[in-house]
Each structure stands twice: as structure tokens, then as C-alpha cells.
Amino acid sequence: MVPAESQAERERLLLMARKLMRFMTLLVVPALLPGLWLWLGYGIGFGTDYGWMHAKLVVVVLALGYHHACGVLLKKFIRGENRRSHVWYAGSMRSPCC
């Protein structure tokens, strides 16, 4: 909802978004590498008895996909290729009762 003529405000918001993405990436990578090492190196979770592990891995893959999608969206914002209005982004934040 930043006005087109407000370049300073747009740059400030993009800076905040880049910092948040970098922070989240710094959290994801150290958590992901030991998990992959334990899973692949020790063979934890292989077999049919580990349904909970497979469910956790699906959630991890979905979280990584979401993180990647946010990065793609941030790059589009930086290039100025955003084609959606603020209503589309705020739509998921509305309460279902209102």
C-alpha cells in the first residue's frame, strides 16, 4: 500500500524484508544440515515403522517450499514486478468470521 511516489518508504520496507529473509535463512540452514546428516548418515526414519518421521519430513519440505516462495516473491518486489494489490496479500490475514 506504499504510494508509487514514496520511494524512500518503499526502499525502507524492502530493506526490512531483505533483513527478515536473511535472518530466516540463517535459522533454516543450521537446523537443516544436522537434520539431514542424522537422517541420511544414520538411517533414522527408514522403513515402514516410521510414519511419524515421514510426516515430519513432509512438513519440513513444505516449510522449505514456503521459504523459497517467499524469496521469489521478495525478488519480484525488489524488481518492481508485483502485479497483485494489497487486498490479495491481506486476504489470508482476515478472520473467517468477519
C-alpha positions in Angstrom: 0.0 0.0 0.0 3.0 2.3 -0.4 2.2 5.1 -2.8 4.2 5.0 -6.0 5.8 8.4 -5.3 7.1 7.3 -1.9 10.5 5.8 -3.0 12.1 6.2 0.4 9.3 4.3 2.2 9.4 1.5 -0.4 13.2 1.2 0.0 12.8 1.0 3.8 10.2 -1.7 3.5 12.3 -3.7 1.1 15.4 -3.4 3.4 13.3 -4.8 6.3 12.0 -7.6 4.1 15.6 -8.5 3.0 16.8 -8.5 6.6 14.0 -10.7 7.6 14.6 -13.2 4.8 18.4 -13.3 5.6 17.6 -13.9 9.3 15.2 -16.7 8.5 17.7 -18.3 6.1 20.3 -18.1 8.9 17.9 -20.0 11.1 16.9 -22.6 8.5 20.3 -23.7 7.2 21.9 -24.6 10.6 18.7 -26.5 11.5 18.5 -28.3 8.2 22.1 -29.6 7.9 22.3 -31.6 11.1 18.8 -33.0 10.5 19.9 -34.2 7.0 23.1 -35.6 8.4 21.2 -37.6 11.1 18.6 -38.7 8.7 20.9 -39.8 5.8 24.0 -40.6 7.8 22.5 -42.8 10.5 19.5 -44.0 8.5 17.0 -42.7 11.1 13.4 -43.0 9.8 13.9 -45.5 7.0 11.4 -48.3 6.9 7.7 -48.7 7.4 7.7 -48.2 11.2 8.5 -44.5 11.0 5.3 -42.9 9.8 5.8 -40.0 12.2 9.2 -39.4 10.7 7.8 -39.3 7.1 5.1 -36.9 8.3 7.8 -34.6 9.8 9.8 -34.7 6.6 6.7 -33.7 4.6 6.2 -30.7 6.9 9.9 -29.8 6.6 9.7 -30.0 2.8 6.6 -27.8 2.8 8.3 -25.2 5.1 11.3 -25.1 2.7 9.0 -24.6 -0.2 7.3 -21.8 1.6 10.6 -20.2 2.4 11.7 -20.5 -1.3 8.3 -19.0 -2.5 8.8 -16.0 -0.1 12.3 -15.5 -1.5 10.9 -15.5 -5.1 8.2 -13.0 -4.0 10.8 -10.8 -2.4 12.8 -10.7 -5.6 9.7 -9.7 -7.6 9.1 -6.9 -5.1 12.7 -5.7 -5.5 12.4 -5.7 -9.3 9.1 -3.9 -9.1 7.2 -6.7 -10.8 4.4 -7.0 -8.2 1.1 -7.5 -10.0 -1.2 -8.0 -7.1 -2.9 -5.4 -4.9 -2.6 -5.2 -1.2 -6.0 -6.9 -0.9 -4.6 -10.2 -2.2 -1.8 -10.2 0.4 -4.1 -9.2 3.3 -6.8 -11.7 2.3 -5.2 -14.5 4.3 -5.0 -12.4 7.4 -8.7 -11.8 7.7 -10.7 -13.6 10.3 -13.1 -16.2 8.8 -16.0 -14.9 10.9 -15.9 -11.3 9.5 
